[in-house]
Amino acid sequence: MKKIIPFFFLNIFVTITAFPITVSTPDSLALVDIYNQNNGASWTNKANWLTGPVGTWHGIDTQGGNRVKIINLTNNGLTGAFSSSIGNFSELIELGLSYNTITNLPSAICTIPTLQLLYGSNNELLALPDLIGSLTNLEQITAEDNPITSIPVSIANLTKLFYLNLGENDISIIPSQIGFLTELTTLDLSSNNISIIPTEIGSLT
């Protein structure tokens, strides 16, 4: 009689530990500088800042890579002039700084070629950077409820901009260059000190 040899199958479960992706040194150091320059010790939420992996810090999103893509520190107790180290984030897509008491956005912000979304509402901003037109991929600017007094003429270069909200500021003049924003679908300049609307605004079809 033929002998039947039983076969036993062993299921092996392998646990793979996922190691946090190391964020680039320039990005990491720039975040530390933002923390130090903008009252980080007193932030409303500073979970994991300066202690855990950068991708776990409150308001920071690397989207699974090794570069910072999103900084969202809305309503978080930031004060003073925003750190010029913001210019180190060469792959940043979104910067959210609304509902803080930031007084200035540095010109260094205008060196970020990938920036698409800029939120700075309800701060103490006196102006938008003069060279904001260098951010040619910018699609949205929201900076209402600030003491901003003017709109930089370089804004004419923002040919991808479709949303501009500068309501509740102290703006008195709309530059004629506004007519170059041919992708603009929303323009809010309510509650300012504007007395004349330039005819060029008629180009915003």
C-alpha positions as a Markdown table, in Angstrom:
| # | Residue | x | y | z |
|---|---|---|---|---|
| 1 | Met | 0.0 | 0.0 | 0.0 |
| 2 | Lys | 1.3 | 3.4 | -1.0 |
| 3 | Lys | 2.1 | 5.5 | 2.0 |
| 4 | Ile | 0.4 | 9.0 | 2.2 |
| 5 | Ile | 2.7 | 11.6 | 3.6 |
| 6 | Pro | 0.8 | 14.6 | 5.0 |
| 7 | Phe | 2.1 | 18.0 | 4.1 |
| 8 | Phe | 1.9 | 20.8 | 6.7 |
| 9 | Phe | 1.9 | 24.4 | 5.4 |
| 10 | Leu | 3.4 | 27.0 | 7.6 |
| 11 | Asn | 2.1 | 30.5 | 7.3 |
| 12 | Ile | 4.8 | 33.0 | 7.9 |
| 13 | Phe | 3.8 | 36.5 | 8.8 |
| 14 | Val | 6.4 | 39.1 | 8.2 |
| 15 | Thr | 6.0 | 42.5 | 9.9 |
| 16 | Ile | 7.7 | 45.3 | 8.1 |
| 17 | Thr | 8.5 | 48.3 | 10.1 |
| 18 | Ala | 8.1 | 51.5 | 8.1 |
| 19 | Phe | 10.8 | 54.0 | 9.0 |
| 20 | Pro | 10.0 | 57.7 | 8.8 |
| 21 | Ile | 11.3 | 59.4 | 5.7 |
| 22 | Thr | 14.1 | 61.9 | 6.5 |
| 23 | Val | 13.2 | 65.4 | 5.4 |
| 24 | Ser | 15.9 | 67.4 | 3.7 |
| 25 | Thr | 18.3 | 69.3 | 5.9 |
| 26 | Pro | 17.5 | 72.8 | 4.4 |
| 27 | Asp | 13.8 | 72.2 | 5.0 |
| 28 | Ser | 14.3 | 71.0 | 8.6 |
| 29 | Leu | 16.5 | 73.9 | 9.5 |
| 30 | Ala | 14.1 | 76.4 | 8.0 |
| 31 | Leu | 11.3 | 75.0 | 10.1 |
| 32 | Val | 13.3 | 75.3 | 13.2 |
| 33 | Asp | 14.1 | 78.9 | 12.3 |
| 34 | Ile | 10.4 | 79.6 | 11.8 |
| 35 | Tyr | 9.7 | 78.2 | 15.2 |
| 36 | Asn | 12.4 | 80.3 | 16.9 |
| 37 | Gln | 11.6 | 83.5 | 15.0 |
| 38 | Asn | 7.8 | 83.4 | 15.3 |
| 39 | Asn | 7.1 | 82.6 | 18.9 |
| 40 | Gly | 7.1 | 78.8 | 18.6 |
| 41 | Ala | 7.4 | 78.3 | 22.4 |
| 42 | Ser | 4.0 | 79.9 | 22.8 |
| 43 | Trp | 2.2 | 78.4 | 19.8 |
| 44 | Thr | -1.3 | 77.1 | 20.4 |
| 45 | Asn | -0.4 | 73.8 | 18.9 |
| 46 | Lys | 3.3 | 72.8 | 18.6 |
| 47 | Ala | 2.8 | 69.0 | 18.7 |
| 48 | Asn | 6.0 | 67.1 | 17.9 |
| 49 | Trp | 7.9 | 70.2 | 16.9 |
| 50 | Leu | 11.6 | 69.9 | 17.4 |
| 51 | Thr | 11.2 | 66.4 | 18.8 |
| 52 | Gly | 9.5 | 63.9 | 16.4 |
| 53 | Pro | 10.1 | 63.2 | 12.7 |
| 54 | Val | 9.4 | 66.4 | 10.7 |
| 55 | Gly | 6.5 | 64.9 | 8.8 |
| 56 | Thr | 4.7 | 64.5 | 12.2 |
| 57 | Trp | 5.0 | 68.2 | 13.2 |
| 58 | His | 1.8 | 70.0 | 13.5 |
| 59 | Gly | 0.9 | 71.8 | 10.3 |
| 60 | Ile | 3.6 | 70.2 | 8.2 |
| 61 | Asp | 2.9 | 67.9 | 5.3 |
| 62 | Thr | 5.6 | 66.3 | 3.1 |
| 63 | Gln | 3.0 | 64.2 | 1.1 |
| 64 | Gly | 5.2 | 61.1 | 1.7 |
| 65 | Gly | 8.4 | 62.6 | 0.3 |
| 66 | Asn | 11.5 | 64.2 | 1.8 |
| 67 | Arg | 10.5 | 67.8 | 1.1 |
| 68 | Val | 8.0 | 70.0 | 2.8 |
| 69 | Lys | 4.9 | 70.6 | 0.6 |
| 70 | Ile | 2.5 | 72.2 | 2.9 |
| 71 | Ile | 2.9 | 74.5 | 5.9 |
| 72 | Asn | -0.4 | 75.2 | 7.6 |
| 73 | Leu | 0.0 | 77.2 | 10.8 |
| 74 | Thr | -3.4 | 78.8 | 10.8 |
| 75 | Asn | -4.7 | 80.3 | 14.1 |
| 76 | Asn | -1.6 | 79.1 | 15.9 |
| 77 | Gly | -0.2 | 82.1 | 17.8 |
| 78 | Leu | 2.6 | 83.2 | 15.3 |
| 79 | Thr | 3.8 | 86.7 | 15.9 |
| 80 | Gly | 6.1 | 89.3 | 14.3 |
| 81 | Ala | 7.8 | 89.4 | 10.9 |
| 82 | Phe | 7.7 | 86.0 | 9.3 |
| 83 | Ser | 11.0 | 84.2 | 9.0 |
| 84 | Ser | 13.0 | 84.8 | 5.9 |
| 85 | Ser | 13.9 | 81.1 | 6.0 |
| 86 | Ile | 10.6 | 80.5 | 4.2 |
| 87 | Gly | 12.6 | 80.9 | 1.0 |
| 88 | Asn | 14.4 | 77.6 | 1.6 |
| 89 | Phe | 11.3 | 75.6 | 0.8 |
| 90 | Ser | 11.8 | 75.1 | -2.9 |
| 91 | Glu | 9.0 | 72.6 | -3.3 |
| 92 | Leu | 6.4 | 74.3 | -1.1 |
| 93 | Ile | 2.9 | 74.3 | -2.6 |
| 94 | Glu | 0.7 | 75.8 | 0.2 |
| 95 | Leu | 1.5 | 78.3 | 2.9 |
| 96 | Gly | -1.3 | 78.9 | 5.5 |
| 97 | Leu | -0.7 | 81.7 | 8.0 |
| 98 | Ser | -4.2 | 83.1 | 8.5 |
| 99 | Tyr | -5.5 | 84.2 | 12.0 |
| 100 | Asn | -2.1 | 85.0 | 13.5 |
| 101 | Thr | -0.4 | 88.3 | 14.3 |
| 102 | Ile | 2.2 | 88.3 | 11.6 |
| 103 | Thr | 3.4 | 91.8 | 10.6 |
| 104 | Asn | 5.4 | 91.1 | 7.4 |
| 105 | Leu | 5.9 | 88.5 | 4.7 |
| 106 | Pro | 9.6 | 88.6 | 3.6 |
| 107 | Ser | 10.7 | 89.0 | 0.1 |
| 108 | Ala | 12.3 | 85.5 | 0.3 |
| 109 | Ile | 8.8 | 84.1 | -0.1 |
| 110 | Cys | 9.0 | 85.2 | -3.7 |
| 111 | Thr | 11.7 | 82.7 | -4.5 |
| 112 | Ile | 9.5 | 79.7 | -4.1 |
| 113 | Pro | 8.8 | 78.6 | -7.7 |
| 114 | Thr | 6.2 | 75.9 | -6.7 |
| 115 | Leu | 3.9 | 78.0 | -4.4 |
| 116 | Gln | 0.3 | 77.8 | -5.5 |
| 117 | Leu | -1.7 | 78.8 | -2.4 |
| 118 | Leu | -1.0 | 81.7 | -0.1 |
| 119 | Tyr | -3.3 | 82.3 | 2.9 |
| 120 | Gly | -2.6 | 85.3 | 5.2 |
| 121 | Ser | -5.9 | 86.6 | 6.3 |
| 122 | Asn | -6.6 | 88.2 | 9.7 |
| 123 | Asn | -3.0 | 89.2 | 10.5 |
| 124 | Glu | -1.2 | 92.6 | 10.9 |
| 125 | Leu | 0.3 | 92.6 | 7.4 |
| 126 | Leu | 1.1 | 96.1 | 6.1 |
| 127 | Ala | 1.9 | 94.9 | 2.6 |
| 128 | Leu | 2.3 | 92.1 | 0.1 |
| 129 | Pro | 5.9 | 91.6 | -1.1 |
| 130 | Asp | 6.7 | 93.8 | -4.0 |
| 131 | Leu | 8.1 | 90.9 | -6.0 |
| 132 | Ile | 5.0 | 88.7 | -5.5 |
| 133 | Gly | 4.8 | 88.6 | -9.3 |
| 134 | Ser | 7.7 | 86.2 | -9.2 |
| 135 | Leu | 5.4 | 83.4 | -7.9 |
| 136 | Thr | 4.2 | 82.6 | -11.4 |
| 137 | Asn | 2.5 | 79.4 | -10.2 |
| 138 | Leu | 0.4 | 81.2 | -7.6 |
| 139 | Glu | -3.3 | 80.4 | -8.0 |
| 140 | Gln | -4.9 | 81.8 | -4.8 |
| 141 | Ile | -4.1 | 84.8 | -2.5 |
| 142 | Thr | -6.3 | 85.3 | 0.5 |
| 143 | Ala | -5.2 | 88.2 | 2.7 |
| 144 | Glu | -8.3 | 89.9 | 3.9 |
| 145 | Asp | -8.6 | 91.7 | 7.2 |
| 146 | Asn | -5.1 | 93.2 | 7.3 |
| 147 | Pro | -3.9 | 96.8 | 7.2 |
| 148 | Ile | -2.5 | 96.3 | 3.7 |
| 149 | Thr | -2.3 | 99.7 | 1.9 |
| 150 | Ser | -1.5 | 98.8 | -1.8 |
| 151 | Ile | -1.4 | 96.1 | -4.4 |
| 152 | Pro | 2.0 | 95.5 | -5.9 |
| 153 | Val | 2.1 | 96.2 | -9.7 |
| 154 | Ser | 4.1 | 92.9 | -10.2 |
| 155 | Ile | 0.9 | 91.1 | -9.5 |
| 156 | Ala | 0.4 | 91.4 | -13.3 |
| 157 | Asn | 2.7 | 88.4 | -13.7 |
| 158 | Leu | 0.5 | 86.0 | -11.9 |
| 159 | Thr | -1.2 | 84.7 | -15.0 |
| 160 | Lys | -2.4 | 81.6 | -13.2 |
| 161 | Leu | -4.1 | 83.5 | -10.4 |
| 162 | Phe | -7.9 | 82.8 | -10.2 |
| 163 | Tyr | -8.7 | 83.9 | -6.7 |
| 164 | Leu | -7.7 | 87.2 | -5.1 |
| 165 | Asn | -9.2 | 88.3 | -1.8 |
| 166 | Leu | -7.9 | 91.5 | -0.3 |
| 167 | Gly | -11.1 | 92.7 | 1.3 |
| 168 | Glu | -11.1 | 94.6 | 4.6 |
| 169 | Asn | -7.8 | 96.3 | 4.1 |
| 170 | Asp | -6.7 | 99.9 | 3.7 |
| 171 | Ile | -6.1 | 99.8 | -0.1 |
| 172 | Ser | -6.9 | 103.0 | -1.9 |
| 173 | Ile | -5.7 | 102.3 | -5.5 |
| 174 | Ile | -6.3 | 99.4 | -7.8 |
| 175 | Pro | -3.3 | 99.2 | -10.1 |
| 176 | Ser | -4.2 | 99.1 | -13.8 |
| 177 | Gln | -2.1 | 95.9 | -14.0 |
| 178 | Ile | -5.0 | 94.1 | -12.5 |
| 179 | Gly | -6.2 | 93.7 | -16.1 |
| 180 | Phe | -3.5 | 91.2 | -16.8 |
| 181 | Leu | -4.9 | 88.6 | -14.5 |
| 182 | Thr | -6.9 | 86.9 | -17.3 |
| 183 | Glu | -7.5 | 83.7 | -15.3 |
| 184 | Leu | -9.1 | 85.6 | -12.4 |
| 185 | Thr | -12.6 | 84.4 | -11.5 |
| 186 | Thr | -12.9 | 85.9 | -8.0 |
| 187 | Leu | -11.8 | 89.4 | -7.0 |
| 188 | Asp | -12.8 | 90.7 | -3.5 |
| 189 | Leu | -11.7 | 94.2 | -2.6 |
| 190 | Ser | -14.6 | 95.0 | -0.4 |
| 191 | Ser | -14.3 | 97.2 | 2.7 |
| 192 | Asn | -11.2 | 99.2 | 1.5 |
| 193 | Asn | -10.7 | 102.9 | 0.7 |
| 194 | Ile | -11.0 | 102.6 | -3.1 |
| 195 | Ser | -12.4 | 105.6 | -5.0 |
| 196 | Ile | -11.6 | 104.7 | -8.6 |
| 197 | Ile | -11.8 | 101.4 | -10.4 |
| 198 | Pro | -9.5 | 101.3 | -13.5 |
| 199 | Thr | -11.0 | 100.6 | -16.8 |
| 200 | Glu | -8.5 | 97.7 | -17.3 |
| 201 | Ile | -10.6 | 95.7 | -15.0 |
| 202 | Gly | -12.8 | 95.2 | -18.0 |
| 203 | Ser | -10.3 | 92.7 | -19.4 |
| 204 | Leu | -11.2 | 90.2 | -16.7 |
| 205 | Thr | -13.6 | 88.2 | -18.7 |
